[in-house]
Amino acid sequence: MQDQKRARKRTRPLLRALCIGIILFALVAVIVVYLFTQVPRHYHPLAPVAKEEVNPYLTHYLAPNFHNNIQLDQPFEVIVLQRELNEIIVDERSLGWSWPVYLDGVNVSAPSVVFVPKTIYLMATVDYAGFPVVVTFVVSPKLGPNGLLSLNLQKVKAGAIGITPLARFIGQRIIAAQIPQVERNQWLKDLEGALLRNDPFDPVFPIYQSDKAIRLTAVDVTHRKVVLNFAPAH
């Protein structure tokens, strides 16, 4: 009888510790899920609008601005407005594809771009196995005195949780899977290094169906717009 009492006394602390451990694990799991499912206050993706023509901001401002100034072979300025850019990136007629996009086992949908002074927020909903999370890339692009551009990826967040190392690893896998399908131009290699390792690069970009190229000479991110300056790259 006394042996049974002693056995019960020994098992009670173990049971108590096990119960506390289960409660703590459940609490941590709830907190983690809560943080993962947080929606950033900046995140307000636009819904695609059904229409027959390509977005007029693209056809009447951005494309003609680039085309005409490239022909003039002189420095020029392009102003990218936040609202209009978001209308373009959700418009399948402007992009040539529709959302969601399937990449390496995940569905990416509802993209959104937000401009605040010196910083760009790139956001989208990422769905893996039926668990949607808003992923945010925080970028602070800057041109150095040597003319090299640094994207300055500050952090990547899933909900409210920082996942920068994990995002770099996943990004590396996605890029490795997609790059073999396209020509390995130098600017694509530069972009890969800038995204994965924050490598600065010479911001010279080829012009589609042309032997000309343009150089980014200035970038100014302000409230709801980005001002870009370009010059011919000789």
C-alpha positions, 0 to 999 in steps of 0.5 A: 500500500505504501509502495503504491502511495510512493509511486503515485507521489513520484508520478504526480510531478511527472504528470504535472510537468507533462501537462504544463509542457502540453499547455506551453506547446499549445500556447506557443503554437497558437501564438505562432499561427496568430503571428503567421496569419497577421495581415500587414497594415499596408496590404490592400491588394487591388482586385482585377477589373474586367476590361477589354484593353490594356491598362492606359497608364501602361499604354499611354504613359510608361511604354511611350515614355520609354520608347520615345525617350530611348529614340531621342538618346537623351536622359529622361525621367519616369514617374511610377505611381503606386495606384497605377502600378498596382492596377497594372500588376493585377491586370492579366492583359497588361502582364500577359498572365493571370494570378495566382502563379504556381511556383515551386509548390506554392500559389502566389496571388493578390500582389501589392506594391506600396511606396513610402519614403526610401522604402518599397513594400512588395507583398503577396499572399502565398498559399502552401497546402491550403495555408495562406500567408501574406509575405512581405519583402521590404526593399530600400533601393539606393544608388552608390557614388560609384553608380552601382545599385543596391536593392537593400533587401531589409527583411522578409516577413510571413505575417508578422514573423521574420523569415529572411534566411528561409526566403533567400533559400526558397528564392534560390531554389525558385530561381535555380528552377526558372533560370534555365528556361531563359537566356542567362543575360548579365542583367539577370545574373545581377538581379539574382545576386541582388535578390539573394545576396544584396550584391550591388550591380551596374544598373544597365538594362537592355531594351527589348528588340533593340541593340540599345540599353539604358542606365538607371542614374537616380531613384527616389522613393517617396510617398506613393510614387517612385521617380526614376532617372535614366540615361543612354548606356553607351 
